[in-house]
């Protein structure tokens, strides 16, 4: 999608460029009728008077935009902290917007960043986002964009993520190695790339253990309370001896559900998930997790976008930066040597 310029408006209106410029700035030399016509054309053609690609390259706002799905207690506070640490030291300010996991709000947030002349944009996609057309205008203006954590496959933008399939496999393999043979998998929105990759990792790991005859059930859940209800409903029927939850939000529903059912953790059912590490420490029992470090993810994303701004790489090849992860074993799972 080509960015509308004053020249485009002038061609449609049949006037010269200077006339359009003066009309948009309410110059008295331009008649009211012509002024109104040009302003209407500007709105229809989605023209942004304060944001041309030339201005963006010459005038720095020293602001980096960050769009996140929601500012809840899980994961994103650490991400924001990591980003803020890096960009403030580099002389930038951070504009944080949340989409509330709504695609239309995400589009509006991108527009806000555009109109506020951000020098760069960091973004975690909403659950509803299935295309990235709304980023094209920023891209054409030469504004670097880095996606983090929740991304789409085959996108044209740099991304900072973890190896989601491998992270899931590490968790599930630990359950298997401690004797779990009936494993319940809890996943997020099924349309998200992050969910499909974690589900693929789950299924691939189970497929390598055919000789163990492991039974599995998987569910896609929207939030903590839906996860809680799911475990309370499914546990009496399926009787899992191991539960994998793909996020903090889902882990937060598993533990209270098992406690209400009076299930002994980890002796009757082990629990493990992917987390940035804060929530597992405050649950009882303390939950085992694959450490998805939001702080370092934020730092890595911020360093990368600062580097792109410094080097002004407008046509650099697509890059995927992978954050390292590790298992942290706590009280919610058996130890390897405890396996019966």
C-alpha positions as protocol buffer text, in pm:
chain_id: "A"
residue {
  index: 1
  type: UNK
  ca { x: 0 y: 0 z: 0 }
}
residue {
  index: 2
  type: UNK
  ca { x: 164 y: 323 z: -125 }
}
residue {
  index: 3
  type: UNK
  ca { x: 175 y: 613 z: 118 }
}
residue {
  index: 4
  type: UNK
  ca { x: -37 y: 912 z: 11 }
}
residue {
  index: 5
  type: UNK
  ca { x: 163 y: 1229 z: -47 }
}
residue {
  index: 6
  type: UNK
  ca { x: 73 y: 1595 z: -103 }
}
residue {
  index: 7
  type: UNK
  ca { x: 163 y: 1535 z: -468 }
}
residue {
  index: 8
  type: UNK
  ca { x: -108 y: 1266 z: -494 }
}
residue {
  index: 9
  type: UNK
  ca { x: -370 y: 1500 z: -347 }
}
residue {
  index: 10
  type: UNK
  ca { x: -261 y: 1778 z: -581 }
}
residue {
  index: 11
  type: UNK
  ca { x: -302 y: 1551 z: -885 }
}
residue {
  index: 12
  type: UNK
  ca { x: -658 y: 1455 z: -788 }
}
residue {
  index: 13
  type: UNK
  ca { x: -754 y: 1812 z: -697 }
}
residue {
  index: 14
  type: UNK
  ca { x: -600 y: 1955 z: -1015 }
}
residue {
  index: 15
  type: UNK
  ca { x: -387 y: 2210 z: -828 }
}
residue {
  index: 16
  type: UNK
  ca { x: -18 y: 2246 z: -753 }
}
residue {
  index: 17
  type: UNK
  ca { x: 159 y: 2105 z: -447 }
}
residue {
  index: 18
  type: UNK
  ca { x: 202 y: 2440 z: -275 }
}
residue {
  index: 19
  type: UNK
  ca { x: -174 y: 2501 z: -294 }
}
residue {
  index: 20
  type: UNK
  ca { x: -242 y: 2170 z: -117 }
}
residue {
  index: 21
  type: UNK
  ca { x: 16 y: 2248 z: 149 }
}
residue {
  index: 22
  type: UNK
  ca { x: -131 y: 2593 z: 217 }
}
residue {
  index: 23
  type: UNK
  ca { x: -489 y: 2457 z: 219 }
}
residue {
  index: 24
  type: UNK
  ca { x: -402 y: 2191 z: 476 }
}
residue {
  index: 25
  type: UNK
  ca { x: -245 y: 2461 z: 690 }
}
residue {
  index: 26
  type: UNK
  ca { x: -549 y: 2691 z: 660 }
}
residue {
  index: 27
  type: UNK
  ca { x: -365 y: 2962 z: 468 }
}
residue {
  index: 28
  type: UNK
  ca { x: -599 y: 3259 z: 403 }
}
residue {
  index: 29
  type: UNK
  ca { x: -490 y: 3284 z: 37 }
}
residue {
  index: 30
  type: UNK
  ca { x: -681 y: 2963 z: -35 }
}
residue {
  index: 31
  type: UNK
  ca { x: -1059 y: 2996 z: -70 }
}
residue {
  index: 32
  type: UNK
  ca { x: -1283 y: 2816 z: 177 }
}
residue {
  index: 33
  type: UNK
  ca { x: -1444 y: 2588 z: -83 }
}
residue {
  index: 34
  type: UNK
  ca { x: -1111 y: 2471 z: -226 }
}
residue {
  index: 35
  type: UNK
  ca { x: -963 y: 2439 z: 122 }
}
residue {
  index: 36
  type: UNK
  ca { x: -1251 y: 2215 z: 232 }
}
residue {
  index: 37
  type: UNK
  ca { x: -1231 y: 2004 z: -84 }
}
residue {
  index: 38
  type: UNK
  ca { x: -858 y: 1942 z: -34 }
}
residue {
  index: 39
  type: UNK
  ca { x: -910 y: 1852 z: 333 }
}
residue {
  index: 40
  type: UNK
  ca { x: -1184 y: 1605 z: 235 }
}
residue {
  index: 41
  type: UNK
  ca { x: -951 y: 1447 z: -20 }
}
residue {
  index: 42
  type: UNK
  ca { x: -679 y: 1420 z: 243 }
}
residue {
  index: 43
  type: UNK
  ca { x: -915 y: 1227 z: 473 }
}
residue {
  index: 44
  type: UNK
  ca { x: -1041 y: 1002 z: 191 }
}
residue {
  index: 45
  type: UNK
  ca { x: -683 y: 924 z: 80 }
}
residue {
  index: 46
  type: UNK
  ca { x: -564 y: 854 z: 437 }
}
residue {
  index: 47
  type: UNK
  ca { x: -308 y: 1133 z: 426 }
}
residue {
  index: 48
  type: UNK
  ca { x: -111 y: 1207 z: 747 }
}
residue {
  index: 49
  type: UNK
  ca { x: 8 y: 1568 z: 730 }
}
residue {
  index: 50
  type: UNK
  ca { x: 268 y: 1538 z: 1004 }
}
residue {
  index: 51
  type: UNK
  ca { x: 427 y: 1214 z: 890 }
}
residue {
  index: 52
  type: UNK
  ca { x: 618 y: 1188 z: 564 }
}
residue {
  index: 53
  type: UNK
  ca { x: 901 y: 946 z: 510 }
}
residue {
  index: 54
  type: UNK
  ca { x: 1141 y: 1237 z: 458 }
}
residue {
  index: 55
  type: UNK
  ca { x: 1048 y: 1395 z: 791 }
}
residue {
  index: 56
  type: UNK
  ca { x: 1088 y: 1064 z: 968 }
}
residue {
  index: 57
  type: UNK
  ca { x: 1442 y: 1023 z: 839 }
}
residue {
  index: 58
  type: UNK
  ca { x: 1542 y: 1380 z: 927 }
}
residue {
  index: 59
  type: UNK
  ca { x: 1355 y: 1441 z: 1252 }
}
residue {
  index: 60
  type: UNK
  ca { x: 1386 y: 1195 z: 1539 }
}
residue {
  index: 61
  type: UNK
  ca { x: 1113 y: 1180 z: 1799 }
}
residue {
  index: 62
  type: UNK
  ca { x: 1332 y: 965 z: 2029 }
}
residue {
  index: 63
  type: UNK
  ca { x: 1020 y: 761 z: 2101 }
}
residue {
  index: 64
  type: UNK
  ca { x: 988 y: 386 z: 2050 }
}
residue {
  index: 65
  type: UNK
  ca { x: 638 y: 239 z: 2045 }
}
residue {
  index: 66
  type: UNK
  ca { x: 546 y: -84 z: 2221 }
}
residue {
  index: 67
  type: UNK
  ca { x: 213 y: -256 z: 2155 }
}
residue {
  index: 68
  type: UNK
  ca { x: 118 y: -549 z: 2379 }
}
residue {
  index: 69
  type: UNK
  ca { x: -203 y: -757 z: 2402 }
}
residue {
  index: 70
  type: UNK
  ca { x: -267 y: -671 z: 2767 }
}
residue {
  index: 71
  type: UNK
  ca { x: -85 y: -532 z: 3070 }
}
residue {
  index: 72
  type: UNK
  ca { x: -169 y: -817 z: 3307 }
}
residue {
  index: 73
  type: UNK
  ca { x: 41 y: -955 z: 3592 }
}
residue {
  index: 74
  type: UNK
  ca { x: 191 y: -1230 z: 3375 }
}
residue {
  index: 75
  type: UNK
  ca { x: 503 y: -1194 z: 3163 }
}
residue {
  index: 76
  type: UNK
  ca { x: 453 y: -848 z: 3011 }
}
residue {
  index: 77
  type: UNK
  ca { x: 556 y: -641 z: 3316 }
}
residue {
  index: 78
  type: UNK
  ca { x: 896 y: -812 z: 3290 }
}
residue {
  index: 79
  type: UNK
  ca { x: 908 y: -752 z: 2915 }
}
residue {
  index: 80
  type: UNK
  ca { x: 830 y: -381 z: 2960 }
}
residue {
  index: 81
  type: UNK
  ca { x: 1093 y: -350 z: 3233 }
}
residue {
  index: 82
  type: UNK
  ca { x: 1358 y: -509 z: 3010 }
}
residue {
  index: 83
  type: UNK
  ca { x: 1273 y: -284 z: 2716 }
}
residue {
  index: 84
  type: UNK
  ca { x: 1264 y: 31 z: 2931 }
}
residue {
  index: 85
  type: UNK
  ca { x: 1605 y: -39 z: 3083 }
}
residue {
  index: 86
  type: UNK
  ca { x: 1770 y: -57 z: 2743 }
}
residue {
  index: 87
  type: UNK
  ca { x: 1598 y: 224 z: 2555 }
}
residue {
  index: 88
  type: UNK
  ca { x: 1626 y: 477 z: 2838 }
}
residue {
  index: 89
  type: UNK
  ca { x: 2002 y: 422 z: 2851 }
}
residue {
  index: 90
  type: UNK
  ca { x: 2006 y: 485 z: 2477 }
}
residue {
  index: 91
  type: UNK
  ca { x: 1822 y: 816 z: 2512 }
}
residue {
  index: 92
  type: UNK
  ca { x: 1478 y: 701 z: 2397 }
}
residue {
  index: 93
  type: UNK
  ca { x: 1134 y: 719 z: 2556 }
}
residue {
  index: 94
  type: UNK
  ca { x: 879 y: 437 z: 2549 }
}
residue {
  index: 95
  type: UNK
  ca { x: 517 y: 473 z: 2433 }
}
residue {
  index: 96
  type: UNK
  ca { x: 323 y: 170 z: 2562 }
}
residue {
  index: 97
  type: UNK
  ca { x: -18 y: 81 z: 2416 }
}
residue {
  index: 98
  type: UNK
  ca { x: -232 y: -228 z: 2469 }
}
residue {
  index: 99
  type: UNK
  ca { x: -462 y: -387 z: 2215 }
}
residue {
  index: 100
  type: UNK
  ca { x: -675 y: -583 z: 2464 }
}
residue {
  index: 101
  type: UNK
  ca { x: -617 y: -878 z: 2228 }
}
residue {
  index: 102
  type: UNK
  ca { x: -836 y: -701 z: 1972 }
}
residue {
  index: 103
  type: UNK
  ca { x: -720 y: -672 z: 1610 }
}
residue {
  index: 104
  type: UNK
  ca { x: -904 y: -344 z: 1540 }
}
residue {
  index: 105
  type: UNK
  ca { x: -754 y: -187 z: 1852 }
}
residue {
  index: 106
  type: UNK
  ca { x: -413 y: -308 z: 1739 }
}
residue {
  index: 107
  type: UNK
  ca { x: -465 y: -131 z: 1406 }
}
residue {
  index: 108
  type: UNK
  ca { x: -563 y: 186 z: 1593 }
}
residue {
  index: 109
  type: UNK
  ca { x: -252 y: 158 z: 1815 }
}
residue {
  index: 110
  type: UNK
  ca { x: -29 y: 126 z: 1508 }
}
residue {
  index: 111
  type: UNK
  ca { x: -193 y: 442 z: 1371 }
}
residue {
  index: 112
  type: UNK
  ca { x: -125 y: 623 z: 1701 }
}
residue {
  index: 113
  type: UNK
  ca { x: 241 y: 525 z: 1682 }
}
residue {
  index: 114
  type: UNK
  ca { x: 256 y: 642 z: 1321 }
}
residue {
  index: 115
  type: UNK
  ca { x: 96 y: 977 z: 1395 }
}
residue {
  index: 116
  type: UNK
  ca { x: 327 y: 1030 z: 1693 }
}
residue {
  index: 117
  type: UNK
  ca { x: 632 y: 982 z: 1472 }
}
residue {
  index: 118
  type: UNK
  ca { x: 780 y: 688 z: 1662 }
}
residue {
  index: 119
  type: UNK
  ca { x: 1134 y: 605 z: 1555 }
}
residue {
  index: 120
  type: UNK
  ca { x: 1070 y: 231 z: 1592 }
}
residue {
  index: 121
  type: UNK
  ca { x: 798 y: -14 z: 1692 }
}
residue {
  index: 122
  type: UNK
  ca { x: 807 y: -325 z: 1911 }
}
residue {
  index: 123
  type: UNK
  ca { x: 492 y: -537 z: 1907 }
}
residue {
  index: 124
  type: UNK
  ca { x: 339 y: -856 z: 2041 }
}
residue {
  index: 125
  type: UNK
  ca { x: 44 y: -953 z: 1825 }
}
residue {
  index: 126
  type: UNK
  ca { x: -312 y: -985 z: 1953 }
}
residue {
  index: 127
  type: UNK
  ca { x: -493 y: -1318 z: 1957 }
}
residue {
  index: 128
  type: UNK
  ca { x: -708 y: -1203 z: 1663 }
}
residue {
  index: 129
  type: UNK
  ca { x: -422 y: -1091 z: 1437 }
}
residue {
  index: 130
  type: UNK
  ca { x: -384 y: -1309 z: 1127 }
}
residue {
  index: 131
  type: UNK
  ca { x: -228 y: -1058 z: 885 }
}
residue {
  index: 132
  type: UNK
  ca { x: 11 y: -764 z: 907 }
}
residue {
  index: 133
  type: UNK
  ca { x: -118 y: -524 z: 641 }
}
residue {
  index: 134
  type: UNK
  ca { x: -155 y: -252 z: 906 }
}
residue {
  index: 135
  type: UNK
  ca { x: 226 y: -241 z: 945 }
}
residue {
  index: 136
  type: UNK
  ca { x: 295 y: -172 z: 580 }
}
residue {
  index: 137
  type: UNK
  ca { x: 270 y: 207 z: 608 }
}
residue {
  index: 138
  type: UNK
  ca { x: 527 y: 214 z: 887 }
}
residue {
  index: 139
  type: UNK
  ca { x: 755 y: -19 z: 691 }
}
residue {
  index: 140
  type: UNK
  ca { x: 736 y: 200 z: 379 }
}
residue {
  index: 141
  type: UNK
  ca { x: 822 y: 503 z: 591 }
}
residue {
  index: 142
  type: UNK
  ca { x: 1145 y: 330 z: 695 }
}
residue {
  index: 143
  type: UNK
  ca { x: 1043 y: 272 z: 1057 }
}
residue {
  index: 144
  type: UNK
  ca { x: 1203 y: -46 z: 1196 }
}
residue {
  index: 145
  type: UNK
  ca { x: 958 y: -299 z: 1341 }
}
residue {
  index: 146
  type: UNK
  ca { x: 1044 y: -590 z: 1568 }
}
residue {
  index: 147
  type: UNK
  ca { x: 786 y: -850 z: 1670 }
}
residue {
  index: 148
  type: UNK
  ca { x: 828 y: -1038 z: 1997 }
}
residue {
  index: 149
  type: UNK
  ca { x: 688 y: -1354 z: 2156 }
}
residue {
  index: 150
  type: UNK
  ca { x: 360 y: -1384 z: 1961 }
}
residue {
  index: 151
  type: UNK
  ca { x: 429 y: -1365 z: 1588 }
}
residue {
  index: 152
  type: UNK
  ca { x: 294 y: -1496 z: 1258 }
}
residue {
  index: 153
  type: UNK
  ca { x: 467 y: -1752 z: 1039 }
}
residue {
  index: 154
  type: UNK
  ca { x: 640 y: -1626 z: 726 }
}
residue {
  index: 155
  type: UNK
  ca { x: 625 y: -1258 z: 822 }
}
residue {
  index: 156
  type: UNK
  ca { x: 867 y: -998 z: 682 }
}
residue {
  index: 157
  type: UNK
  ca { x: 963 y: -845 z: 1016 }
}
residue {
  index: 158
  type: UNK
  ca { x: 1244 y: -922 z: 1257 }
}
residue {
  index: 159
  type: UNK
  ca { x: 1130 y: -1125 z: 1558 }
}
residue {
  index: 160
  type: UNK
  ca { x: 1252 y: -1215 z: 1905 }
}
residue {
  index: 161
  type: UNK
  ca { x: 1106 y: -1544 z: 2027 }
}
residue {
  index: 162
  type: UNK
  ca { x: 1185 y: -1870 z: 2201 }
}
residue {
  index: 163
  type: UNK
  ca { x: 1189 y: -2209 z: 2032 }
}
residue {
  index: 164
  type: UNK
  ca { x: 828 y: -2283 z: 2127 }
}
residue {
  index: 165
  type: UNK
  ca { x: 823 y: -2643 z: 2006 }
}
residue {
  index: 166
  type: UNK
  ca { x: 1146 y: -2731 z: 2185 }
}
residue {
  index: 167
  type: UNK
  ca { x: 1032 y: -2554 z: 2504 }
}
residue {
  index: 168
  type: UNK
  ca { x: 717 y: -2767 z: 2514 }
}
residue {
  index: 169
  type: UNK
  ca { x: 911 y: -3084 z: 2440 }
}
residue {
  index: 170
  type: UNK
  ca { x: 1149 y: -3018 z: 2730 }
}
residue {
  index: 171
  type: UNK
  ca { x: 852 y: -2987 z: 2967 }
}
residue {
  index: 172
  type: UNK
  ca { x: 664 y: -3292 z: 2841 }
}
residue {
  index: 173
  type: UNK
  ca { x: 977 y: -3508 z: 2823 }
}
residue {
  index: 174
  type: UNK
  ca { x: 1043 y: -3428 z: 3188 }
}
residue {
  index: 175
  type: UNK
  ca { x: 693 y: -3547 z: 3276 }
}
residue {
  index: 176
  type: UNK
  ca { x: 751 y: -3868 z: 3078 }
}
residue {
  index: 177
  type: UNK
  ca { x: 1092 y: -3926 z: 3238 }
}
residue {
  index: 178
  type: UNK
  ca { x: 935 y: -3902 z: 3584 }
}
residue {
  index: 179
  type: UNK
  ca { x: 680 y: -4169 z: 3500 }
}
residue {
  index: 180
  type: UNK
  ca { x: 377 y: -3976 z: 3371 }
}
residue {
  index: 181
  type: UNK
  ca { x: 172 y: -4182 z: 3124 }
}
residue {
  index: 182
  type: UNK
  ca { x: -155 y: -3987 z: 3110 }
}
residue {
  index: 183
  type: UNK
  ca { x: -76 y: -3628 z: 3016 }
}
residue {
  index: 184
  type: UNK
  ca { x: -319 y: -3338 z: 2987 }
}
residue {
  index: 185
  type: UNK
  ca { x: -204 y: -3053 z: 2760 }
}
residue {
  index: 186
  type: UNK
  ca { x: -349 y: -2705 z: 2811 }
}
residue {
  index: 187
  type: UNK
  ca { x: -297 y: -2456 z: 2529 }
}
residue {
  index: 188
  type: UNK
  ca { x: -405 y: -2101 z: 2445 }
}
residue {
  index: 189
  type: UNK
  ca { x: -583 y: -1956 z: 2142 }
}
residue {
  index: 190
  type: UNK
  ca { x: -559 y: -2214 z: 1864 }
}
residue {
  index: 191
  type: UNK
  ca { x: -523 y: -1949 z: 1590 }
}
residue {
  index: 192
  type: UNK
  ca { x: -193 y: -1818 z: 1727 }
}
residue {
  index: 193
  type: UNK
  ca { x: 139 y: -1933 z: 1581 }
}
residue {
  index: 194
  type: UNK
  ca { x: 279 y: -1961 z: 1935 }
}
residue {
  index: 195
  type: UNK
  ca { x: 2 y: -2208 z: 2025 }
}
residue {
  index: 196
  type: UNK
  ca { x: 39 y: -2419 z: 1711 }
}
residue {
  index: 197
  type: UNK
  ca { x: 414 y: -2446 z: 1759 }
}
residue {
  index: 198
  type: UNK
  ca { x: 378 y: -2551 z: 2121 }
}
residue {
  index: 199
  type: UNK
  ca { x: 108 y: -2801 z: 2029 }
}
residue {
  index: 200
  type: UNK
  ca { x: 328 y: -2939 z: 1750 }
}
residue {
  index: 201
  type: UNK
  ca { x: 612 y: -2978 z: 1998 }
}
residue {
  index: 202
  type: UNK
  ca { x: 380 y: -3162 z: 2237 }
}
residue {
  index: 203
  type: UNK
  ca { x: 256 y: -3405 z: 1972 }
}
residue {
  index: 204
  type: UNK
  ca { x: 600 y: -3463 z: 1823 }
}
residue {
  index: 205
  type: UNK
  ca { x: 746 y: -3554 z: 2162 }
}
residue {
  index: 206
  type: UNK
  ca { x: 461 y: -3794 z: 2241 }
}
residue {
  index: 207
  type: UNK
  ca { x: 505 y: -3955 z: 1897 }
}
residue {
  index: 208
  type: UNK
  ca { x: 866 y: -4042 z: 1983 }
}
residue {
  index: 209
  type: UNK
  ca { x: 745 y: -4233 z: 2293 }
}
residue {
  index: 210
  type: UNK
  ca { x: 504 y: -4475 z: 2121 }
}
residue {
  index: 211
  type: UNK
  ca { x: 644 y: -4773 z: 2306 }
}
residue {
  index: 212
  type: UNK
  ca { x: 527 y: -4619 z: 2636 }
}
residue {
  index: 213
  type: UNK
  ca { x: 159 y: -4603 z: 2527 }
}
residue {
  index: 214
  type: UNK
  ca { x: 114 y: -4251 z: 2667 }
}
residue {
  index: 215
  type: UNK
  ca { x: -246 y: -4129 z: 2669 }
}
residue {
  index: 216
  type: UNK
  ca { x: -302 y: -3759 z: 2605 }
}
residue {
  index: 217
  type: UNK
  ca { x: -580 y: -3505 z: 2586 }
}
residue {
  index: 218
  type: UNK
  ca { x: -534 y: -3142 z: 2474 }
}
residue {
  index: 219
  type: UNK
  ca { x: -759 y: -2840 z: 2518 }
}
residue {
  index: 220
  type: UNK
  ca { x: -751 y: -2479 z: 2395 }
}
residue {
  index: 221
  type: UNK
  ca { x: -838 y: -2235 z: 2673 }
}
residue {
  index: 222
  type: UNK
  ca { x: -882 y: -1859 z: 2680 }
}
residue {
  index: 223
  type: UNK
  ca { x: -787 y: -1760 z: 3033 }
}
residue {
  index: 224
  type: UNK
  ca { x: -714 y: -1864 z: 3392 }
}
residue {
  index: 225
  type: UNK
  ca { x: -1074 y: -1929 z: 3491 }
}
residue {
  index: 226
  type: UNK
  ca { x: -1150 y: -2138 z: 3183 }
}
residue {
  index: 227
  type: UNK
  ca { x: -837 y: -2344 z: 3261 }
}
residue {
  index: 228
  type: UNK
  ca { x: -956 y: -2390 z: 3621 }
}
residue {
  index: 229
  type: UNK
  ca { x: -1299 y: -2509 z: 3502 }
}
residue {
  index: 230
  type: UNK
  ca { x: -1143 y: -2739 z: 3243 }
}
residue {
  index: 231
  type: UNK
  ca { x: -919 y: -2916 z: 3493 }
}
residue {
  index: 232
  type: UNK
  ca { x: -1206 y: -2960 z: 3740 }
}
residue {
  index: 233
  type: UNK
  ca { x: -1421 y: -3106 z: 3462 }
}
residue {
  index: 234
  type: UNK
  ca { x: -1163 y: -3323 z: 3286 }
}
residue {
  index: 235
  type: UNK
  ca { x: -958 y: -3459 z: 3575 }
}
residue {
  index: 236
  type: UNK
  ca { x: -1225 y: -3698 z: 3718 }
}
residue {
  index: 237
  type: UNK
  ca { x: -1279 y: -3848 z: 3369 }
}
residue {
  index: 238
  type: UNK
  ca { x: -926 y: -3862 z: 3227 }
}
residue {
  index: 239
  type: UNK
  ca { x: -730 y: -3891 z: 3555 }
}
residue {
  index: 240
  type: UNK
  ca { x: -405 y: -3739 z: 3422 }
}
residue {
  index: 241
  type: UNK
  ca { x: -86 y: -3804 z: 3617 }
}
residue {
  index: 242
  type: UNK
  ca { x: 82 y: -3508 z: 3447 }
}
residue {
  index: 243
  type: UNK
  ca { x: -39 y: -3167 z: 3327 }
}
residue {
  index: 244
  type: UNK
  ca { x: 144 y: -2934 z: 3087 }
}
residue {
  index: 245
  type: UNK
  ca { x: 24 y: -2571 z: 3069 }
}
residue {
  index: 246
  type: UNK
  ca { x: 167 y: -2349 z: 2793 }
}
residue {
  index: 247
  type: UNK
  ca { x: 152 y: -2019 z: 2984 }
}
residue {
  index: 248
  type: UNK
  ca { x: 138 y: -1853 z: 3326 }
}
residue {
  index: 249
  type: UNK
  ca { x: -226 y: -1766 z: 3267 }
}
residue {
  index: 250
  type: UNK
  ca { x: -314 y: -2133 z: 3237 }
}
residue {
  index: 251
  type: UNK
  ca { x: -83 y: -2249 z: 3517 }
}
residue {
  index: 252
  type: UNK
  ca { x: -268 y: -2010 z: 3748 }
}
residue {
  index: 253
  type: UNK
  ca { x: -590 y: -2208 z: 3694 }
}
residue {
  index: 254
  type: UNK
  ca { x: -441 y: -2558 z: 3725 }
}
residue {
  index: 255
  type: UNK
  ca { x: -312 y: -2552 z: 4084 }
}
residue {
  index: 256
  type: UNK
  ca { x: -634 y: -2427 z: 4255 }
}
residue {
  index: 257
  type: UNK
  ca { x: -842 y: -2668 z: 4045 }
}
residue {
  index: 258
  type: UNK
  ca { x: -633 y: -2967 z: 4158 }
}
residue {
  index: 259
  type: UNK
  ca { x: -646 y: -2848 z: 4517 }
}
residue {
  index: 260
  type: UNK
  ca { x: -1024 y: -2820 z: 4506 }
}
residue {
  index: 261
  type: UNK
  ca { x: -1032 y: -3178 z: 4375 }
}
residue {
  index: 262
  type: UNK
  ca { x: -799 y: -3277 z: 4664 }
}
residue {
  index: 263
  type: UNK
  ca { x: -540 y: -3415 z: 4421 }
}
residue {
  index: 264
  type: UNK
  ca { x: -198 y: -3465 z: 4576 }
}
residue {
  index: 265
  type: UNK
  ca { x: 62 y: -3273 z: 4378 }
}
residue {
  index: 266
  type: UNK
  ca { x: 298 y: -3418 z: 4247 }
}
residue {
  index: 267
  type: UNK
  ca { x: 230 y: -3771 z: 4376 }
}
residue {
  index: 268
  type: UNK
  ca { x: -103 y: -3812 z: 4200 }
}
residue {
  index: 269
  type: UNK
  ca { x: -51 y: -3548 z: 3933 }
}
residue {
  index: 270
  type: UNK
  ca { x: 256 y: -3347 z: 3833 }
}
residue {
  index: 271
  type: UNK
  ca { x: 226 y: -2994 z: 3692 }
}
residue {
  index: 272
  type: UNK
  ca { x: 475 y: -2816 z: 3465 }
}
residue {
  index: 273
  type: UNK
  ca { x: 444 y: -2517 z: 3231 }
}
residue {
  index: 274
  type: UNK
  ca { x: 613 y: -2236 z: 3042 }
}
residue {
  index: 275
  type: UNK
  ca { x: 662 y: -1924 z: 3255 }
}
residue {
  index: 276
  type: UNK
  ca { x: 882 y: -1621 z: 3313 }
}
residue {
  index: 277
  type: UNK
  ca { x: 927 y: -1751 z: 3667 }
}
residue {
  index: 278
  type: UNK
  ca { x: 735 y: -1507 z: 3888 }
}
residue {
  index: 279
  type: UNK
  ca { x: 404 y: -1692 z: 3923 }
}
residue {
  index: 280
  type: UNK
  ca { x: 553 y: -2038 z: 3996 }
}
residue {
  index: 281
  type: UNK
  ca { x: 731 y: -1898 z: 4302 }
}
residue {
  index: 282
  type: UNK
  ca { x: 412 y: -1772 z: 4468 }
}
residue {
  index: 283
  type: UNK
  ca { x: 200 y: -2082 z: 4409 }
}
residue {
  index: 284
  type: UNK
  ca { x: 176 y: -2370 z: 4655 }
}
residue {
  index: 285
  type: UNK
  ca { x: 335 y: -2603 z: 4569 }
}
residue {
  index: 286
  type: UNK
  ca { x: 598 y: -2408 z: 4380 }
}
residue {
  index: 287
  type: UNK
  ca { x: 555 y: -2500 z: 4014 }
}
residue {
  index: 288
  type: UNK
  ca { x: 820 y: -2648 z: 3785 }
}
residue {
  index: 289
  type: UNK
  ca { x: 858 y: -2449 z: 3464 }
}
residue {
  index: 290
  type: UNK
  ca { x: 1047 y: -2386 z: 3144 }
}
residue {
  index: 291
  type: UNK
  ca { x: 1196 y: -2041 z: 3204 }
}
residue {
  index: 292
  type: UNK
  ca { x: 1071 y: -1802 z: 2934 }
}
residue {
  index: 293
  type: UNK
  ca { x: 1253 y: -1493 z: 3058 }
}
residue {
  index: 294
  type: UNK
  ca { x: 1040 y: -1185 z: 2985 }
}
residue {
  index: 295
  type: UNK
  ca { x: 1307 y: -948 z: 3118 }
}
residue {
  index: 296
  type: UNK
  ca { x: 1575 y: -1080 z: 2884 }
}
residue {
  index: 297
  type: UNK
  ca { x: 1331 y: -1107 z: 2595 }
}
residue {
  index: 298
  type: UNK
  ca { x: 1253 y: -736 z: 2640 }
}
residue {
  index: 299
  type: UNK
  ca { x: 1621 y: -648 z: 2662 }
}
residue {
  index: 300
  type: UNK
  ca { x: 1704 y: -848 z: 2351 }
}
residue {
  index: 301
  type: UNK
  ca { x: 1422 y: -688 z: 2151 }
}
residue {
  index: 302
  type: UNK
  ca { x: 1521 y: -338 z: 2266 }
}
residue {
  index: 303
  type: UNK
  ca { x: 1889 y: -390 z: 2185 }
}
residue {
  index: 304
  type: UNK
  ca { x: 1795 y: -516 z: 1841 }
}
residue {
  index: 305
  type: UNK
  ca { x: 1572 y: -223 z: 1751 }
}
residue {
  index: 306
  type: UNK
  ca { x: 1829 y: 26 z: 1884 }
}
residue {
  index: 307
  type: UNK
  ca { x: 2087 y: -141 z: 1662 }
}
residue {
  index: 308
  type: UNK
  ca { x: 1856 y: -109 z: 1362 }
}
residue {
  index: 309
  type: UNK
  ca { x: 1798 y: 259 z: 1440 }
}
residue {
  index: 310
  type: UNK
  ca { x: 2169 y: 325 z: 1484 }
}
residue {
  index: 311
  type: UNK
  ca { x: 2268 y: 147 z: 1165 }
}
residue {
  index: 312
  type: UNK
  ca { x: 1960 y: 270 z: 976 }
}
residue {
  index: 313
  type: UNK
  ca { x: 1920 y: -67 z: 804 }
}
residue {
  index: 314
  type: UNK
  ca { x: 1603 y: -19 z: 603 }
}
residue {
  index: 315
  type: UNK
  ca { x: 1659 y: -318 z: 373 }
}
residue {
  index: 316
  type: UNK
  ca { x: 1840 y: -563 z: 599 }
}
residue {
  index: 317
  type: UNK
  ca { x: 1747 y: -932 z: 568 }
}
residue {
  index: 318
  type: UNK
  ca { x: 1481 y: -1077 z: 797 }
}
residue {
  index: 319
  type: UNK
  ca { x: 1622 y: -1192 z: 1130 }
}
residue {
  index: 320
  type: UNK
  ca { x: 1489 y: -1427 z: 1398 }
}
residue {
  index: 321
  type: UNK
  ca { x: 1654 y: -1389 z: 1737 }
}
residue {
  index: 322
  type: UNK
  ca { x: 1606 y: -1690 z: 1963 }
}
residue {
  index: 323
  type: UNK
  ca { x: 1607 y: -1650 z: 2342 }
}
residue {
  index: 324
  type: UNK
  ca { x: 1763 y: -1939 z: 2531 }
}
residue {
  index: 325
  type: UNK
  ca { x: 1551 y: -2130 z: 2785 }
}
residue {
  index: 326
  type: UNK
  ca { x: 1603 y: -2379 z: 3067 }
}
residue {
  index: 327
  type: UNK
  ca { x: 1400 y: -2606 z: 3292 }
}
residue {
  index: 328
  type: UNK
  ca { x: 1354 y: -2509 z: 3656 }
}
residue {
  index: 329
  type: UNK
  ca { x: 1236 y: -2805 z: 3865 }
}
residue {
  index: 330
  type: UNK
  ca { x: 1035 y: -2727 z: 4177 }
}
residue {
  index: 331
  type: UNK
  ca { x: 781 y: -2904 z: 4400 }
}
residue {
  index: 332
  type: UNK
  ca { x: 498 y: -2961 z: 4151 }
}
residue {
  index: 333
  type: UNK
  ca { x: 680 y: -3243 z: 3970 }
}
residue {
  index: 334
  type: UNK
  ca { x: 857 y: -3554 z: 4086 }
}
residue {
  index: 335
  type: UNK
  ca { x: 1234 y: -3566 z: 4063 }
}
residue {
  index: 336
  type: UNK
  ca { x: 1387 y: -3810 z: 3815 }
}
residue {
  index: 337
  type: UNK
  ca { x: 1514 y: -4031 z: 4098 }
}
residue {
  index: 338
  type: UNK
  ca { x: 1166 y: -4032 z: 4260 }
}
residue {
  index: 339
  type: UNK
  ca { x: 1014 y: -4222 z: 3970 }
}
residue {
  index: 340
  type: UNK
  ca { x: 847 y: -4542 z: 4078 }
}
